[in-house]
């Protein structure tokens, strides 16, 4: 992945996994309730790590919201 990770790019990645429109994914939605399973979550974690984020599935599982995941990614990206 050659593009920078942003909140909106993460939202788009999640929406693609769920076959939804990104506008339908709110920052505080429980993504597991929307249908995101653990395999897809691991795929997202791997994709975002490949793009430079230090994020782990175990951290993501603690709070399955875009808001939480973005806070993890944002803290790990180079400034």
Beta strands, then each sheet from edge to edge (+ up, - down):
end
